[in-house]
Amino acid sequence: MRTAPHLFCVLAALGLAGAAHADPLAELSDSVTDLFSRAESARAHARHCAGRPDADRVALRDALAGWSHRNDAAGYDALTAALKDAAPGLAEQTDAALAQIDAAVAQQIAVKPQLCAGLPERLKSDEFALRPALRETRRIARELGVRPADPMPPRIEPGLAAAVQPLAQFSAWASAAMAEIASAPGAQSDRALREAREEHLLALLEPQGRLAFRGRVISDSELREWRGDRQSSFAASCRRFADKDGQQRMAELVDSTAVLTGKVYWVRDDAPGGMISLRDCRILDAAAAGLPLADAGPVELEPRPPELAELLAAPGPRIGSADVDRVLYTAEFSTRLDGAGNGYLDRQEDIWVLLRDGTAMRHDWPVPFGDLALDMSRAREPGRWFTWAEHGKDVVLTAADGTTLELAGAERLLPMPEGGTISGRWAMTDIAIGGLRRDRSFDFAADGTLLHSSDSFVGGRVGTSFITSSLTPEQQTRSAYRFQGYALILTGPKGEERHFAARLENGDPAAPDDLIIDGRVYWRDDK
C-alpha cells in the first residue's frame, strides 16, 4: 500500500522542464512516488527500530547500510535533490509526505514491535527494493531535462601520501574508515556490506596517488607488518611492478623489513583483516624510501599465523595417538583452462584430524600433526580449528563463527604399519596455471631405502606457439625410510626429515594404491 501522497500535482502544475504533454510527467510522478514511499519507509523503519530500548543498533545500522548499497540509495537521494531543484514546490510536499510516512511507521512498530526483529531480512526483500525502478526513473527524468548532480568527491585524508605508513597503523585507519559505513562483523555475513566498505575505502585511497607501506616481506609480492606473535590486519600486495626486476628484487628481500610503494588498484575486506593491492609498484629498502615514517598512532593487529619452525619448537602439549578419533581426507580434482588456453589440474586436498575432545583441525602442514605445538596452533591459527559432530554417515564441522562444513564423501586415513617396508613407485604430477608441470615420485624398496625424484618444467601456449622449458633439472635423493604413526621418516645425507604420510583405509597396507604424503596424493605407478 502506498504510504506517500501522489506527487503528480506538484510536478504537473509546475510544467516541469516545459513538457509538451502530461504523460511523461505522470509516468515520472508515479515512479518517484513509489520510490519515495519505499526508500523513506525503509529509513523510517530503521530509525524507529533503533530507538527502541532493546534495539541492536549496530545490526540495524548494518542492515540499513546494506540496503543502501544494494539499492543505490545515494543515487535515489541525488535524483530527489535534482527534482526538488527543478520543481521548488516539491520540497514542501515531500517534507509533508515524509512526516506522514514517519507517523505511519511509528504506529505500526508501536502496535507490532516484533517487526523490528525481522527488519534486516525485510530490507533485503522486494518490499523496499529501489532497483531497477530507479534506473528507469532516472531515464525519464533525463528526458525531461532533470539531471542529478555528480556525486560529491570523497574527503582527502591528509598525510597518507606524505609519509611511509607502517601497515599496523594503516590497518587501524582503514578499519576505522570502513566502520563509517558498517561494522566488520556485519560485513562478513552480508556481501553488500563488504562491497560497500571496500568501495568506501577505495574511494578514500585512490585520490592519494602513490602510497608507501612499511612491513616485512613475506613473499615476492606481499608485505605485512609483524610485531612479535601479532601482525597487521592489512597486507599490501603488488599486482604489477614498475620494472621487470621488481618481483625478483622483492623475492630477495623476503623476511626483511622493506617499503612497498605504488598506486592503489583494489582493496579487499577480509575476515580478519584485508588486502591493499597496488600497481606500478616499487620495492625499496626501508632506509631508501625517501619519505619520513608516519607519526605513531593507533595500531590494529591480529594473531600472526606461526611459521612451521615456531610450531615445531614451541613448548606445550602435542596431539598423541590416544587423542585422535580418526583422520579424514577430502579431495576434489578438476581440469580447467587458464587465460592462455593451457589446461591445468585444480587440486583441492585437505586432511582433517578429529580429536576425541570434540575438536578438529585442518592439517595443512607437511610434517606429522603430532609434531606441532597444540596450544600455539589453537591460539595463532584459529581458522584451522573446528568442533565436529556426526550427522548420519557424514561429519559436520562448525567454525568459531558458527559456519558449518559437511565432509561429505570423506575417506578415512590410516597410518602405515609401523616398522614395515613397502616396495614400489608412487608418483604425482601437478599441472598448474601457465603450463607449469611438477613431477614427484617416491621409489620405495623392501630393504628400507627409497629414491625421491622431482623435476619441473613449463609447457604451454605462448601467443601462437607452444614452448617447453625446463625450470629445474631432475633431482634425486636416496634415503633410508621408516614409518612411525602418521610419519614417514627419511634419513639421508642432510640428516632426518619427518613427513606426514598415510594410506586410505581400504588400501592394502603392504601395497596401497594411494599414499598421502605431505598432504598430496601419490598414485601407485607400476610401469
DOTI-764269 format. One line per 3 residues: for each residue x, y, z of N, C-alpha, C. Coordinates in steps of 0.2 Angstrom, whole numbers. Example, Ala and Ser with C-alpha at 12.3 -4.5 7.8 and 13.67 -1.06 7.14 Angstrom:
66,-28,39,62,-22,39,66,-16,39  64,-11,35,68,-5,36,64,0,39
% end
This chain:
4,-6,0,0,0,0,4,6,0  3,11,-4,7,17,-5,6,21,2  11,24,5,11,27,11,13,35,10
14,37,4,16,44,2,10,47,-3  8,53,-2,4,56,-6,7,56,-13  2,56,-18,5,57,-25,8,64,-27
14,64,-30,17,70,-31,16,73,-38  11,70,-42,10,72,-49,7,79,-49  3,81,-44,0,88,-44,5,93,-44
11,92,-40,16,97,-40,20,97,-46  22,92,-49,26,91,-55,22,94,-61  16,92,-61,12,94,-67,11,101,-67
9,104,-61,7,111,-60,13,115,-62  19,113,-61,25,117,-62,27,117,-70  24,112,-73,26,111,-80,33,109,-81
35,104,-77,42,103,-76,46,103,-83  51,107,-84,55,107,-90,51,108,-96  45,111,-95,41,113,-101,39,107,-105
37,102,-102,35,96,-105,29,97,-110  29,94,-116,24,96,-121,17,93,-119  17,87,-115,11,84,-113,12,81,-106
7,79,-103,7,77,-96,9,69,-95  9,65,-101,11,58,-100,18,57,-97  23,60,-99,30,59,-96,30,61,-89
26,67,-87,26,69,-80,22,64,-76  17,61,-79,13,57,-75,17,50,-73  20,48,-78,25,42,-78,30,43,-73
33,49,-73,39,51,-68,36,52,-61  30,55,-61,27,56,-54,25,49,-51  22,45,-55,21,38,-52,27,35,-49
32,35,-53,38,31,-52,42,35,-46  42,41,-45,45,45,-40,41,43,-33  35,43,-34,31,42,-28,32,35,-25
32,30,-30,34,23,-27,41,23,-24  46,26,-27,52,26,-25,53,29,-18  50,35,-18,50,39,-11,46,35,-6
41,32,-7,37,28,-2,42,22,0  45,18,-4,49,13,-2,55,15,2  59,20,-1,65,22,2,64,25,9
59,30,9,58,33,16,55,29,21  51,24,19,48,19,23,54,14,26  59,12,22,64,8,24,68,12,30
69,19,28,73,23,33,69,24,39  63,25,39,59,26,45,59,20,49  58,14,46,58,8,50,65,7,54
70,8,50,77,8,54,77,13,59  75,19,58,75,24,63,71,23,69  65,20,69,61,19,74,63,13,78
65,8,74,68,2,77,74,3,82  78,7,79,84,9,83,83,13,89  77,16,89,75,20,95,72,16,101
71,9,100,68,5,105,73,3,110  71,2,116,76,1,122,80,-6,121  77,-10,117,80,-17,116,83,-17,110
84,-12,106,87,-12,99,94,-14,99  96,-18,94,103,-20,92,105,-14,87  107,-9,89,108,-3,84,113,-4,79
119,-8,81,124,-10,76,121,-14,71  117,-19,72,114,-23,67,109,-20,63  105,-15,66,101,-11,62,105,-6,57
110,-3,60,114,1,55,117,-3,50  120,-9,51,122,-13,46,117,-15,41  111,-16,43,106,-18,38,104,-13,34
103,-7,37,102,-1,33,107,1,28  114,0,30,119,1,25,119,-4,20  118,-10,21,117,-15,16,112,-13,11
106,-11,14,100,-9,9,103,-3,5  106,2,8,108,7,4,113,6,-2  117,1,-1,122,-1,-6,118,-5,-11
114,-10,-9,111,-14,-14,106,-10,-19  103,-5,-16,98,-1,-20,101,6,-22  107,7,-22,110,14,-24,106,20,-21
105,20,-14,102,25,-11,105,32,-12  111,32,-13,114,38,-15,112,41,-21  111,37,-26,108,39,-32,101,41,-32
97,38,-27,90,40,-26,90,47,-23  94,48,-18,95,55,-15,97,60,-20  101,59,-24,104,63,-29,98,65,-34
94,60,-36,88,61,-41,83,65,-37  82,64,-31,77,68,-27,79,75,-26  85,76,-25,88,83,-24,87,87,-31
88,83,-37,88,87,-43,81,88,-45  76,84,-43,69,85,-44,66,91,-40  69,92,-34,67,97,-29,70,104,-32
76,104,-35,78,110,-38,74,112,-44  72,107,-48,68,108,-54,61,110,-53  58,108,-47,51,109,-45,51,112,-38
53,118,-37,54,120,-30,48,118,-25  42,118,-27,36,116,-23,36,109,-21  41,105,-24,41,98,-22,44,97,-15
49,101,-13,52,101,-7,47,101,-1  42,106,-1,37,106,4,33,100,4  31,97,-2,27,92,-2,30,85,0
36,84,-1,40,78,1,41,79,8  42,85,11,43,85,19,36,83,22  30,85,19,24,83,22,23,75,21
25,73,15,25,65,14,29,62,19  35,64,20,40,61,25,37,61,32  34,66,34,31,66,41,25,61,41
21,60,36,16,55,35,18,48,36  24,47,32,27,40,32,30,39,39  33,44,42,36,43,48,31,41,54
25,45,54,20,43,59,17,37,58  16,35,51,13,28,50,17,22,52  24,23,51,28,18,53,29,17,61
29,23,64,30,23,71,24,20,74  18,21,71,12,17,74,12,10,73  14,8,67,15,1,65,20,-3,70
25,0,72,30,-3,76,28,-3,84  24,3,85,21,3,92,16,-3,93  12,-5,88,7,-10,88,11,-17,88
16,-17,83,19,-24,82,27,-23,83  29,-22,89,37,-21,89,41,-27,86  37,-33,86,41,-39,83,43,-37,75
40,-32,72,43,-30,66,50,-29,65  53,-26,71,60,-24,71,64,-30,71  62,-36,74,67,-42,74,68,-44,67
63,-44,62,64,-46,56,66,-41,51  67,-35,53,69,-29,48,75,-31,44  80,-33,47,86,-34,42,85,-39,36
81,-44,37,79,-48,31,74,-44,27  69,-41,30,64,-37,26,68,-32,21  73,-29,24,77,-24,20,80,-27,14
81,-34,14,84,-37,8,78,-39,3  72,-38,5,66,-41,1,64,-35,-5  59,-37,-9,57,-33,-14,52,-27,-11
50,-28,-5,46,-23,-1,49,-16,-1  56,-16,0,60,-10,0,65,-9,-6  64,-13,-11,69,-13,-17,68,-6,-21
73,-3,-23,73,3,-27,75,1,-34  79,-4,-35,81,-6,-42,76,-11,-45  75,-11,-51,78,-7,-57,73,-1,-58
68,0,-54,64,6,-55,68,13,-55  73,13,-51,77,19,-50,80,21,-57  83,16,-60,86,17,-67,81,20,-72
75,17,-72,70,19,-76,68,26,-75  67,28,-68,65,34,-66,70,40,-68  77,38,-68,82,42,-70,82,44,-77
80,38,-81,79,39,-88,74,44,-90  68,43,-87,63,48,-88,64,55,-86  68,56,-81,69,62,-78,74,66,-83
79,62,-86,84,65,-91,80,67,-97  75,63,-99,71,65,-105,68,72,-104  66,73,-97,63,79,-96,67,85,-93
74,84,-94,79,89,-93,81,89,-86  80,84,-82,82,84,-75,88,79,-74  94,82,-72,100,78,-72,103,78,-65
103,73,-61,106,73,-54,113,75,-55  115,79,-49,122,81,-49,127,75,-48  133,76,-50,138,71,-49,139,70,-42
141,64,-40,142,63,-33,148,67,-30  147,69,-24,152,73,-21,159,69,-20  165,72,-22,171,68,-21,172,66,-14
175,61,-12,177,59,-5,182,64,-2  181,64,4,186,68,8,193,66,6  198,70,6,205,68,5,208,68,12
211,62,14,214,61,20,221,64,20  223,69,24,229,72,24,235,67,27  240,68,24,246,64,27,247,57,24
243,54,21,244,47,20,249,46,14  249,51,9,254,50,4,261,54,6  261,58,11,267,62,13,271,58,18
270,52,20,274,48,24,273,41,23  278,37,25,278,29,24,273,27,30  268,23,28,263,20,33,265,13,35
267,13,42,268,6,44,261,2,44  261,-4,42,255,-7,40,250,-8,46  253,-9,52,249,-9,58,245,-3,59
248,3,58,244,9,59,239,10,53  241,8,47,237,9,42,231,5,43  232,-1,46,226,-6,47,221,-3,51
223,1,57,219,4,61,215,10,58  218,13,53,215,19,50,210,16,45  212,11,41,207,8,36,201,5,39
202,1,45,196,-2,48,192,4,51  194,9,54,190,15,56,186,18,50  190,19,44,186,22,39,181,17,36
182,11,36,176,6,34,171,6,39  172,7,45,167,6,50,162,12,50  164,18,46,160,23,45,154,21,41
155,15,37,149,13,33,145,7,36  149,2,39,146,-3,43,151,-7,47  149,-11,51,153,-15,56,157,-21,52
163,-22,55,166,-28,52,162,-35,52  160,-36,58,156,-42,59,150,-43,54  146,-37,54,141,-37,49,143,-38,42
148,-36,40,151,-37,33,152,-44,31  154,-48,36,156,-55,35,150,-59,33  144,-57,35,138,-61,33,134,-57,28
136,-52,25,132,-48,20,137,-46,15  137,-49,9,141,-47,4,141,-39,2  134,-37,2,133,-30,0,137,-25,5
137,-27,11,141,-23,16,148,-23,15  151,-29,13,158,-30,12,160,-25,6  156,-26,1,157,-22,-5,156,-14,-4
152,-12,0,151,-5,2,157,-3,6  159,-7,11,165,-5,15,171,-4,10  172,-9,5,178,-9,1,178,-3,-4
172,-1,-7,171,4,-11,172,11,-7  170,11,-1,172,17,3,179,18,4  183,13,6,190,13,7,193,15,1
192,12,-5,195,13,-11,194,20,-13  188,23,-12,187,30,-14,191,35,-10  192,33,-4,197,37,0,204,37,-2
206,31,-4,213,30,-6,215,32,-13  211,31,-18,213,32,-25,215,39,-26  212,44,-23,214,51,-24,221,53,-21
224,48,-17,230,50,-14,236,49,-18  235,46,-24,241,45,-28,245,39,-26  252,40,-26,256,35,-24,257,35,-16
256,29,-14,257,27,-6,263,23,-5  265,23,1,271,19,3,269,15,10  270,9,10,269,5,16,275,1,18
276,1,25,281,-2,28,279,-9,31  283,-14,30,282,-20,34,287,-25,32  286,-32,34,290,-37,32,288,-41,26
293,-42,22,292,-45,15,291,-52,17  285,-55,15,283,-62,16,282,-66,10  283,-63,4,283,-67,-2,286,-62,-8
286,-64,-14,288,-60,-19,283,-55,-21  278,-54,-18,273,-49,-20,269,-46,-14  270,-49,-8,266,-47,-2,270,-44,4
267,-39,7,271,-36,13,266,-36,19  268,-38,25,264,-37,31,268,-36,37  266,-31,41,270,-29,47,269,-35,52
275,-37,55,275,-42,61,277,-38,67  273,-39,72,275,-37,79,275,-43,84  280,-46,85,280,-52,89,276,-57,86
271,-60,90,267,-65,88,260,-62,85  260,-56,83,255,-52,80,257,-49,74  252,-48,69,253,-45,63,248,-40,61
250,-35,57,245,-30,54,239,-34,51  233,-31,52,227,-35,50,227,-34,42  230,-29,39,230,-27,32,237,-29,30
237,-32,24,243,-33,20,243,-29,14  249,-28,11,249,-24,5,253,-29,0  250,-29,-6,252,-34,-12,253,-30,-18
258,-32,-22,259,-29,-29,256,-33,-34  251,-30,-38,248,-33,-44,253,-32,-50  256,-27,-50,261,-26,-56,266,-21,-54
272,-23,-55,278,-20,-54,280,-15,-59  283,-9,-57,285,-4,-62,291,-6,-67  295,-11,-64,300,-13,-69,301,-21,-68
304,-23,-73,304,-31,-74,308,-34,-69  312,-31,-65,316,-34,-60,313,-33,-53  307,-30,-52,304,-29,-46,302,-35,-42
299,-40,-45,297,-45,-42,303,-50,-39  308,-50,-43,314,-54,-41,317,-50,-35  317,-43,-36,320,-39,-30,316,-41,-24
310,-41,-24,306,-42,-18,307,-49,-16  308,-54,-20,309,-61,-18,316,-61,-14  320,-57,-16,327,-57,-12,326,-54,-5
321,-50,-4,320,-46,2,315,-50,7  313,-56,5,309,-60,9,312,-61,16  308,-60,22,310,-60,29,314,-53,31
314,-48,26,317,-42,28,312,-37,29  313,-31,32,309,-25,33,310,-21,26  305,-19,23,305,-15,17,299,-11,16
300,-6,11,294,-2,9,292,-4,2  285,-5,2,282,-6,-5,278,0,-7  279,3,-13,276,9,-15,272,7,-21
267,11,-22,263,10,-28,256,14,-28  252,14,-33,245,17,-33,240,11,-32  235,13,-28,230,8,-26,226,6,-32
226,-1,-32,222,-4,-38,216,-7,-36  216,-11,-30,209,-13,-27,210,-14,-20  205,-14,-16,205,-16,-9,201,-22,-8
202,-26,-3,198,-32,-1,197,-32,7  191,-33,9,189,-33,16,188,-40,18  193,-43,21,193,-50,23,191,-51,30
191,-57,32,189,-59,39,195,-64,41  199,-62,46,200,-55,48,205,-51,43  205,-44,44,210,-40,40,208,-39,33
213,-38,29,211,-36,22,217,-36,18  217,-33,12,222,-33,7,222,-26,3  227,-23,2,228,-17,-2,232,-19,-8
229,-19,-14,233,-21,-20,235,-15,-23  242,-15,-25,245,-9,-29,247,-11,-36  247,-6,-40,250,-6,-47,256,-1,-47
260,-2,-52,266,2,-53,270,2,-47  271,-4,-45,275,-5,-38,282,-4,-39  285,-2,-33,292,-2,-32,294,-5,-25
299,-9,-24,301,-12,-18,307,-9,-16  308,-6,-10,313,-2,-8,316,-4,-1  322,-4,0,325,-5,7,322,1,12
321,-1,18,317,3,22,321,10,23  327,10,22,331,16,23,331,21,17  329,18,11,329,21,5,322,24,2
318,24,7,311,26,4,310,33,2  314,38,6,314,45,4,309,49,7  305,45,11,299,49,15,300,47,22
297,52,26,298,51,34,293,45,35  294,42,41,289,37,44,283,41,47  277,39,46,271,42,49,272,42,56
269,47,59,269,48,67,266,42,70  268,40,76,265,34,79,258,36,80  253,31,79,246,31,81,243,25,83
237,24,83,234,18,85,236,12,80  236,6,82,238,1,78,232,-5,78  232,-9,73,227,-14,73,231,-21,71
231,-25,76,234,-32,75,230,-38,76  232,-43,73,228,-49,74,233,-55,75  231,-61,77,236,-66,78,240,-68,72
247,-68,72,251,-70,67,251,-77,66  249,-80,60,250,-87,59,257,-89,60  258,-95,64,265,-96,65,268,-99,59
275,-99,59,279,-102,54,280,-109,57  282,-114,52,282,-121,54,288,-122,59  293,-118,59,299,-119,64,296,-117,71
292,-112,71,289,-110,78,284,-115,81  280,-118,76,276,-124,79,280,-130,81  285,-131,78,289,-137,80,293,-136,86
295,-129,87,300,-128,93,296,-126,99  290,-124,99,286,-121,104,285,-126,110  285,-124,116,284,-129,121,276,-131,122
274,-136,126,267,-137,127,265,-144,124  259,-146,125,257,-152,123,256,-153,115  257,-160,113,256,-162,106,250,-166,106
248,-168,100,242,-172,99,245,-179,99  243,-183,104,245,-190,104,240,-195,101  243,-201,100,238,-206,96,232,-207,100
232,-207,107,226,-208,111,221,-202,110  223,-197,108,219,-191,107,215,-191,101  217,-195,96,214,-195,89,208,-200,89
202,-197,86,197,-202,85,197,-204,78  199,-200,73,200,-203,66,203,-197,62  206,-199,57,209,-194,52,206,-195,45
203,-190,42,199,-190,36,203,-186,31  201,-188,24,204,-185,19,199,-183,14  199,-177,11,194,-175,6,198,-172,0
195,-173,-6,199,-171,-12,194,-170,-17  196,-165,-21,192,-163,-27,197,-161,-33  197,-165,-38,201,-164,-44,197,-161,-50
199,-156,-53,195,-154,-59,200,-151,-64  199,-152,-70,203,-149,-76,200,-143,-78  204,-137,-78,202,-131,-80,207,-128,-86
205,-122,-88,209,-119,-93,211,-112,-90  217,-110,-91,219,-103,-89,218,-99,-95  220,-92,-94,219,-87,-99,222,-88,-106
227,-92,-106,231,-93,-112,228,-99,-116  223,-103,-113,221,-109,-116,224,-115,-114  229,-115,-109,233,-121,-106,228,-124,-101
228,-131,-102,224,-134,-97,228,-135,-90  225,-135,-84,229,-136,-78,224,-140,-74  227,-143,-69,223,-148,-64,222,-144,-57
216,-142,-56,214,-139,-49,214,-144,-44  218,-144,-39,218,-149,-34,216,-146,-28  211,-149,-25,209,-147,-18,209,-153,-13
214,-153,-9,215,-159,-5,216,-156,2  212,-159,7,213,-157,14,213,-164,18  216,-163,24,217,-168,29,214,-165,35
209,-169,39,206,-167,44,207,-172,50  210,-169,56,211,-173,62,206,-172,67  202,-177,68,196,-177,73,198,-179,79
198,-175,84,200,-177,91,195,-179,95  196,-183,100,191,-186,105,188,-181,109  191,-175,110,188,-170,114,182,-166,110
181,-168,104,176,-165,100,178,-159,96  185,-158,96,188,-153,91,191,-156,85  192,-152,80,195,-155,74,200,-149,71
205,-152,68,210,-147,65,211,-149,57  211,-144,53,213,-145,46,220,-144,46  223,-150,44,231,-151,44,233,-149,37
237,-143,37,240,-141,31,247,-142,30  250,-143,36,257,-143,36,260,-150,34  266,-150,31,269,-156,28,272,-161,33
272,-159,39,275,-163,45,269,-167,48  271,-172,52,265,-176,55,262,-171,60  255,-171,61,252,-167,65,254,-168,73
256,-173,75,259,-174,81,265,-170,83  268,-168,78,274,-164,79,273,-156,81  267,-154,80,265,-147,81,263,-145,88
265,-139,90,263,-137,97,256,-135,97  252,-139,101,245,-138,101,242,-132,103  245,-129,109,242,-123,111,244,-117,106
249,-117,103,251,-112,99,247,-112,93  245,-118,90,241,-119,84,234,-116,86  231,-118,91,224,-116,93,224,-108,94
229,-105,97,229,-98,98,231,-94,92  235,-96,87,238,-92,82,235,-94,75  232,-99,74,229,-101,68,222,-104,69
218,-100,72,211,-102,74,207,-104,68  208,-102,62,205,-103,56,205,-111,55  210,-114,57,211,-121,56,207,-126,61
204,-123,66,201,-127,71,193,-126,71  190,-132,73,183,-133,72,180,-137,78  174,-137,79,171,-143,83,168,-148,78
167,-154,79,164,-159,75,159,-163,78  154,-165,73,149,-170,76,147,-174,70  144,-180,71,142,-185,66,135,-183,64
133,-183,58,126,-182,55,125,-188,50  123,-193,53,122,-199,49,129,-202,47  130,-203,41,137,-205,38,142,-200,37
140,-194,38,144,-188,37,146,-185,43  152,-181,43,155,-177,48,153,-170,47  151,-166,51,149,-159,50,154,-155,55
158,-150,52,162,-146,56,159,-139,57  160,-136,63,157,-130,65,163,-125,67  164,-120,63,169,-115,64,167,-110,70
172,-106,73,171,-102,78,165,-97,77  164,-95,71,159,-90,69,153,-93,67  152,-100,68,146,-103,68,144,-106,61
149,-105,56,148,-108,49,150,-115,50  146,-119,45,147,-126,45,150,-129,39  153,-134,39,156,-138,33,155,-145,34
151,-148,29,150,-155,29,155,-159,25  158,-164,28,164,-168,25,160,-174,21  156,-172,16,153,-177,13,158,-181,8
158,-188,9,162,-192,5,169,-192,7  171,-190,13,177,-190,16,180,-198,17  186,-199,15,189,-205,16,193,-206,22
193,-211,26,197,-212,32,204,-213,30  209,-210,34,216,-212,33,219,-216,39  223,-220,37,226,-224,42,234,-224,42
238,-225,47,245,-225,47,247,-231,43  253,-230,40,256,-236,38,259,-241,43  259,-247,42,261,-252,48,268,-250,50
269,-249,57,275,-247,60,280,-252,59  286,-250,57,292,-255,57,292,-259,50  286,-258,46,286,-262,40,289,-258,34
290,-262,28,293,-258,22,288,-260,17  288,-256,11,284,-257,5,289,-257,-1  286,-260,-6,290,-260,-12,286,-257,-18
289,-252,-22,285,-250,-27,286,-242,-28  283,-239,-33,284,-232,-35,278,-229,-35  277,-223,-31,271,-219,-31,273,-212,-33
269,-210,-38,271,-204,-41,265,-199,-41  266,-192,-42,262,-187,-43,264,-182,-48  259,-180,-53,260,-175,-57,256,-169,-56
258,-163,-55,254,-157,-54,255,-152,-60  250,-151,-63,250,-146,-69,246,-140,-67  250,-134,-66,247,-128,-63,246,-123,-69
243,-117,-67,242,-112,-72,248,-110,-75  247,-108,-82,253,-106,-85,257,-112,-88  255,-118,-88,258,-124,-91,264,-126,-86
264,-124,-80,270,-126,-75,268,-134,-73  273,-138,-74,272,-145,-73,277,-147,-68  275,-151,-62,279,-153,-57,278,-161,-57
283,-164,-57,283,-172,-56,287,-174,-50  284,-178,-46,287,-180,-40,286,-188,-39  290,-191,-37,289,-198,-36,294,-201,-30
291,-206,-27,295,-210,-21,295,-217,-24  301,-219,-24,303,-227,-26,305,-230,-19  300,-234,-17,302,-237,-10,304,-244,-12
309,-246,-8,312,-253,-9,311,-257,-2  311,-264,-3,309,-268,3,315,-268,8  321,-265,6,327,-265,10,327,-259,15
321,-255,14,321,-249,19,324,-243,16  325,-243,9,328,-237,6,323,-234,1  324,-228,-1,319,-225,-6,323,-220,-10
321,-219,-16,324,-214,-21,318,-209,-22  319,-203,-20,314,-197,-21,317,-193,-27  312,-192,-32,314,-189,-38,309,-183,-39
312,-177,-42,307,-172,-43,310,-168,-49  306,-165,-53,308,-160,-58,302,-156,-60  304,-150,-63,299,-145,-65,300,-142,-72
295,-141,-76,296,-138,-82,290,-135,-85  290,-130,-89,284,-126,-92,283,-129,-99  277,-130,-100,275,-132,-107,268,-130,-109
268,-125,-113,261,-122,-114,261,-117,-120  255,-114,-121,254,-109,-127,257,-102,-125  261,-99,-129,263,-93,-128,262,-89,-135
256,-85,-136,254,-82,-142,252,-88,-147  255,-89,-152,253,-94,-157,258,-100,-157  263,-100,-152,267,-105,-151,266,-110,-145
269,-116,-145,269,-120,-140,276,-121,-138  278,-119,-132,285,-120,-129,286,-124,-123  291,-127,-122,293,-131,-116,300,-128,-114
300,-128,-107,307,-125,-104,308,-128,-98  313,-131,-97,315,-134,-90,316,-129,-85  313,-129,-79,314,-125,-74,320,-127,-69
319,-134,-68,324,-137,-63,326,-144,-66  332,-146,-66,334,-152,-69,331,-157,-64  331,-163,-66,328,-169,-61,333,-170,-56
330,-169,-50,334,-170,-43,332,-177,-40  337,-180,-38,336,-187,-35,339,-187,-28  336,-190,-23,339,-190,-16,337,-197,-14
343,-201,-12,342,-208,-9,342,-207,-1  337,-210,2,337,-210,9,335,-217,12  336,-218,18,333,-223,22,326,-221,25
322,-225,25,315,-223,27,312,-228,32  308,-225,36,304,-230,41,297,-226,42  292,-230,44,285,-227,46,284,-227,53
282,-222,56,280,-222,63,274,-217,64  268,-221,66,262,-217,66,260,-214,59  259,-208,59,257,-204,53,263,-200,51
269,-203,52,275,-200,50,279,-205,45  282,-202,40,287,-205,35,294,-202,37  298,-206,40,304,-203,42,310,-205,38
313,-200,35,319,-201,30,325,-199,33  330,-203,32,337,-202,35,342,-202,29  344,-196,27,349,-195,22,355,-191,23
358,-189,18,365,-185,19,364,-179,23  358,-176,23,357,-170,27,353,-171,34  353,-177,36,350,-179,42,343,-182,42
339,-181,47,332,-184,47,327,-179,45  322,-181,41,317,-177,39,310,-181,41  305,-177,43,299,-180,45,293,-177,41
290,-182,38,284,-180,33,278,-183,35  272,-180,34,266,-183,35,265,-189,30  262,-194,32,261,-200,27,255,-204,30
251,-206,25,245,-211,27,243,-214,21  239,-219,22,236,-223,17,228,-223,18  224,-224,12,217,-224,13,215,-231,16
210,-230,20,208,-236,24,207,-242,20  204,-242,14,203,-248,10,209,-251,7  214,-247,7,220,-250,3,224,-255,7
228,-259,3,232,-265,5,238,-261,9  239,-263,16,244,-260,19,251,-261,16  252,-267,13,258,-269,10,259,-266,3
254,-264,0,255,-261,-7,249,-257,-8  248,-251,-5,242,-247,-6,242,-244,-13  236,-243,-15,235,-239,-22,237,-232,-21
235,-229,-15,236,-222,-14,240,-221,-8  245,-216,-8,249,-214,-2,248,-206,-2  246,-204,4,245,-197,5,252,-195,9
256,-191,5,262,-188,8,262,-181,8  264,-178,13,264,-170,14,257,-167,11  252,-171,12,245,-168,10,243,-169,3
247,-172,-1,246,-173,-8,245,-181,-9  241,-183,-14,240,-190,-15,245,-192,-20  248,-197,-19,253,-201,-24,250,-207,-26
250,-208,-33,246,-215,-35,252,-220,-37  250,-226,-36,255,-231,-37,256,-232,-45  262,-232,-46,264,-232,-53,269,-238,-54
266,-243,-58,269,-250,-58,273,-250,-65  273,-245,-69,277,-245,-75,284,-247,-74
% end
